[in-house]
Amino acid sequence: MAPPQQERYVTSKGIERVRKKVTDEIKPVLEKAKTDLHDTDVALPGFGLLGELFFGWKYHELQAYSQTVIAQAVDTLGKWDTALKTIENNWRSAEDNSTPGVTVVYQ
């Protein structure tokens, strides 16, 4: 039997927690990976002459591609931070300005 449906509520605190996870936990890991990627460079004669011919070029190509993808991810997380901050502020404002209503039902 399937569990009963659970109602989920969005709050400004929940949005803030998501934003902080993005900015304080995920983004620093990607920024470190972006920095560490420079340390994976293999200079000549690391692969040797034949190794460089057969797969060294591909290694450097993948390294450059990884740098591009990680840079885009870091940029995207920065945009998420900005958007989530705006959403958080708007949601908090809505919470602050809303008043619970009472519905009276006459029978």
TABEL-V897527 format. One record per run of one state. SS is the DSSP state (2 for helix, 1 for strand, 0 for the rest). FROM is the first residue (numbers start at 0). TO is the last residue. If there is no record, write none. Layout:
ss: (SS SS)
from: (FROM FROM)
to: (TO TO)
This chain:
ss: (0 2 0 2 0)
from: (0 11 40 47 97)
to: (10 39 46 96 106)
